[in-house]
Amino acid sequence: MTICNSTLIEFPSVKRRRVQAAFDGGQITSDGGVLLLSQIDRRLGLTRALVRGLEDSRERGRCTHSLLGLLRQRVYALALGYADQNDHQTLRADPALQTAVGSDTALAGQSTLSRWESRADREAAWAVHRVLVEQFIASFKTPPRELILDLDATDDRVHGEQAGRHFNAYYDHYIFLPLYVFCGERLLAAYLRPGHAGQAHHAAAIVRLLVGRLRQTFPKTRIIIRGDSGFMRTRLLHWCERQGVGYVLGMPTNSRLRALAQPFVDRARERFETTGRKSRAFALLEDYRAGSWPYARLIVVRAEVGSQGEDARFVVTNLHDDARVLYEELYCARGEMENRIKEQQLDLFADRTSATQWWANQWRLLLSALAYVLLEGMRRLALAGGELARASCGTIRLRLLKIGAVVVRNTRRVRLMLSGACPWQREFIMAARSLGAG
């Protein structure tokens, strides 16, 4: 770590001992767990696979830092909790991060990283998404019986004059509107869109590309598309039906649907008045046909009455099952995706889209996605069955990555002397061994 001009800080004494602090510790890191990130990256082959698909337009003879080193430095730092390029002005000297990246000298500074990110373009975004999908496919030893693709959008608030930022009346702010696609906890797409885009903007095209690639490898796997009412578009329904793809999508409410649902609302109200507890009733409408539909489609009705009043929700689907199962067990399970998006934005800074250029912001979103893939891979491959098997990215960072260590580096070896007071030593050792560390 960089040795700063030592400024002695005095704290209250303890048992007649003076308590002092200064940034003069030398080769010490607060991120001793970064080697776990390096290990899961090598296990997945993530950054190396991506670099093979990225074009490096720099003059090689004038470059100090490799493309692989830049990518690893930025992605690992995001996973460690360093959101901005400015952090790298001092972080570049961290011996633990240098070791994880594969270097023994100073890493790239803010200006180098900024120039690199500003070169991002459409091809770079395609390269990341190809790697995300290929990594997902390669993780299966045998073809899965079923894959459920969850679609959702979220608001990414912006405060400058970024290209593509627009005022969105629903969110009452200037935003981008990124689209995410997950399969369970696995991220398949993170697509930045302008703030004035509709929720389903380009969703059908992304679904076609994903399903097409998945079926090349898994031709017999059942694929289901799941999303809220913002993704209920007739074109998407037609395509799914033609391609034999299942869908479970929220259905916007209208007066006709409310009238059809009223008998079931009445049934739920009677049960509520009898028991005093919130009550639900479910039904299937098999002959509902919207004005733009050429034929009737199956509608799931969920009627609910409780102390807060009555409510009816609707889902359109081409799957045939019990109405309660379709709604509560299949459709409502999409809510778990919101936790994955929160991890992206709160833990991995996917909303730090403050660059002026459009593609630089798309690239920042994808760097966050890559950091998520590493932490999700650690959770899936190294922490399964343990206390941290369901931990969030932020919790994994706090307990396994943010470990103080003294770094001893010479011509023969690099040794990290991790803090003996770390309360998660057992989990750290198990994770390291699970990832192949000796």
Residue pairs with C-beta under 8 A, 6 or more apart in sequence:
1 25
1 26
1 27
1 28
1 29
1 90
1 93
1 94
1 95
2 90
2 93
3 23
3 24
3 26
4 23
4 24
6 22
6 23
6 24
7 22
7 23
8 20
8 21
8 22
9 20
9 21
9 22
10 18
10 19
10 20
11 19
11 20
11 21
12 19
13 19
27 95
27 406
27 407
27 408
27 409
28 404
28 405
28 406
28 407
29 94
29 95
29 96
29 97
29 404
29 405
29 407
29 416
30 402
30 403
30 404
31 80
31 94
31 96
31 97
31 401
31 402
31 403
32 96
32 401
32 403
32 404
32 405
32 416
32 418
32 419
33 400
33 401
33 402
33 403
33 428
34 76
34 80
34 96
34 97
34 99
34 100
34 401
35 96
35 99
35 100
35 416
35 432
35 437
36 378
36 382
36 400
36 401
36 428
36 431
36 432
36 435
37 76
37 79
37 80
37 100
37 374
37 378
37 401
38 72
38 76
38 99
38 100
38 101
39 432
39 435
39 436
39 437
40 374
40 377
40 378
40 381
40 382
40 435
41 47
41 72
41 75
41 76
41 374
42 48
43 377
43 381
43 435
43 436
44 135
44 373
44 374
44 377
45 135
46 131
46 135
46 370
46 373
46 374
46 377
47 68
47 71
47 72
47 75
47 370
48 68
49 131
49 134
49 135
50 71
50 127
50 128
50 131
50 370
51 67
51 68
51 71
53 127
53 130
53 131
54 67
54 71
54 124
54 127
55 123
55 124
56 67
57 119
64 108
64 112
65 73
65 107
65 108
65 112
68 102
69 101
69 102
69 103
69 107
69 108
70 108
70 112
70 113
70 116
71 370
72 100
72 101
72 102
73 88
73 92
73 97
73 101
73 107
73 108
73 113
74 113
74 117
74 367
75 367
75 370
75 371
75 374
76 97
76 100
76 101
76 371
76 374
77 87
77 88
77 91
77 97
78 348
78 349
78 367
78 368
78 371
79 348
79 371
79 374
79 375
79 393
79 397
79 401
80 97
80 397
80 401
80 402
81 397
81 401
81 402
82 88
82 91
83 349
83 352
84 352
85 110
85 113
85 114
85 117
86 110
88 107
88 108
88 109
88 110
88 113
89 109
89 110
91 97
91 107
92 98
92 106
92 107
92 108
92 109
93 106
93 107
95 407
95 409
95 414
96 405
96 407
96 416
97 107
98 104
98 105
98 106
98 107
99 407
99 409
99 414
99 416
101 107
104 409
104 414
108 116
117 355
117 360
117 363
117 364
118 355
118 357
118 360
120 359
120 360
120 362
120 363
121 359
122 359
124 359
124 363
124 366
125 359
125 362
125 363
125 366
128 366
128 369
128 370
129 188
129 189
129 366
132 187
132 188
132 189
132 369
132 373
133 188
133 210
133 213
133 214
135 373
136 183
136 186
136 188
137 213
137 214
137 217
137 218
139 186
140 218
143 217
143 218
143 220
143 221
144 218
144 221
145 221
145 222
146 221
146 222
146 223
146 224
147 183
147 214
147 218
147 221
147 222
147 223
147 224
148 183
148 184
148 223
148 224
148 225
148 226
149 181
149 182
149 183
149 188
149 207
149 210
149 211
149 223
149 224
149 225
149 226
150 181
150 182
150 183
150 226
150 227
150 334
150 337
151 179
151 180
151 181
151 203
151 207
151 225
151 226
151 227
151 231
152 179
152 180
152 182
152 227
152 228
152 334
152 337
152 338
152 341
153 177
153 178
153 179
153 180
153 193
153 199
153 230
154 177
154 178
154 180
154 341
154 345
155 168
155 171
155 173
155 175
155 176
155 177
156 175
156 176
156 177
156 178
156 192
156 345
156 350
156 351
156 353
157 171
157 173
157 174
157 175
157 351
158 165
158 174
158 175
158 176
158 195
158 353
158 354
159 174
159 354
160 354
160 356
161 356
162 176
162 353
162 354
162 355
162 356
162 358
162 361
163 356
163 357
163 358
163 361
164 176
164 192
164 193
164 194
164 195
164 358
164 361
165 174
165 175
165 176
165 194
165 195
166 174
166 175
166 194
166 195
166 196
167 173
167 174
167 175
167 195
167 196
168 174
168 175
168 177
168 195
168 196
174 195
175 195
176 192
176 193
176 194
176 195
176 353
176 361
177 193
177 194
177 195
177 197
177 199
177 201
178 190
178 191
178 192
178 193
178 350
178 365
179 189
179 190
179 191
179 193
179 201
179 202
179 203
179 206
180 187
180 189
180 190
180 191
180 337
180 340
180 341
180 344
181 187
181 188
181 189
181 191
181 206
181 207
181 210
182 188
182 337
182 340
185 340
185 376
185 379
185 380
186 376
187 340
187 369
187 372
187 373
187 376
188 210
189 206
189 210
190 344
190 350
190 365
190 366
190 368
190 369
191 202
191 206
191 362
192 353
192 358
192 361
192 362
192 365
193 201
193 202
198 230
199 228
199 230
199 231
200 230
200 231
200 232
200 233
200 236
203 227
203 231
203 233
203 236
204 233
204 235
204 236
204 239
207 225
207 236
207 239
207 245
208 239
211 223
211 243
211 245
214 221
214 223
215 221
215 223
222 246
223 245
223 246
224 245
224 246
224 247
224 248
224 319
224 330
225 231
225 236
225 240
225 245
225 246
225 247
225 248
225 249
226 247
226 248
226 249
226 330
226 331
226 333
226 334
227 249
227 250
227 334
228 249
228 250
228 334
229 249
229 250
229 251
229 252
230 250
231 249
231 250
232 249
232 250
232 251
232 252
232 316
234 290
234 292
234 293
236 247
236 249
237 247
237 249
237 293
237 297
237 316
237 318
239 245
240 246
240 247
240 318
241 318
246 317
246 318
246 319
247 316
247 317
247 318
247 319
248 315
248 317
248 319
248 326
248 330
248 331
248 334
249 315
249 316
249 317
250 313
250 314
250 315
250 316
250 331
251 257
251 299
251 314
251 315
251 316
252 314
253 312
253 313
253 314
257 288
257 299
257 301
257 312
257 314
258 312
260 285
260 288
260 301
261 283
261 301
261 303
261 312
261 314
264 281
264 282
264 283
264 301
264 303
264 312
265 281
265 303
265 305
265 310
265 312
267 281
267 303
268 279
268 280
268 281
268 303
268 304
268 305
268 310
269 279
269 305
269 310
271 279
271 281
271 305
272 278
272 279
272 305
272 306
277 306
278 304
278 305
278 306
278 307
279 304
279 305
279 306
280 302
280 303
280 304
280 324
281 301
281 302
281 303
281 304
282 300
282 301
282 302
282 303
282 322
282 323
282 324
282 327
283 300
283 301
283 303
283 323
284 298
284 299
284 300
284 301
284 323
285 298
285 299
285 300
285 301
286 296
286 298
287 296
288 296
288 297
288 298
288 299
289 295
289 296
289 297
290 297
297 316
297 317
297 318
298 316
298 317
298 318
298 319
298 320
299 314
299 315
299 316
299 317
300 314
300 315
300 316
300 317
300 323
300 326
300 327
300 331
301 312
301 313
301 314
301 323
302 312
302 313
302 314
302 315
302 323
302 327
302 328
303 310
303 311
303 312
304 310
304 311
304 312
304 313
305 311
313 327
315 326
315 327
315 331
317 326
317 331
319 326
319 330
321 330
339 392
340 372
343 372
343 392
343 393
343 394
344 350
344 368
344 369
344 372
345 351
346 394
347 392
347 393
347 394
347 397
348 368
348 371
348 372
348 375
348 393
349 368
350 364
350 365
350 368
350 369
352 364
352 368
353 361
353 364
353 365
354 361
355 361
355 364
371 393
372 393
375 393
375 396
375 397
376 393
378 396
378 400
378 431
378 435
379 388
379 389
379 390
379 391
379 396
381 434
381 435
382 430
382 431
382 432
382 434
382 435
383 389
383 391
383 396
383 427
383 431
383 434
386 427
386 430
387 427
388 395
388 396
388 399
388 400
388 427
391 399
399 423
399 424
399 427
400 424
400 427
400 428
400 431
403 418
403 419
403 422
403 424
403 428
404 418
404 419
404 422
405 416
405 417
405 418
405 419
406 416
406 417
407 414
407 415
407 416
407 417
408 414
408 415
408 417
409 415
418 425
418 428
422 428
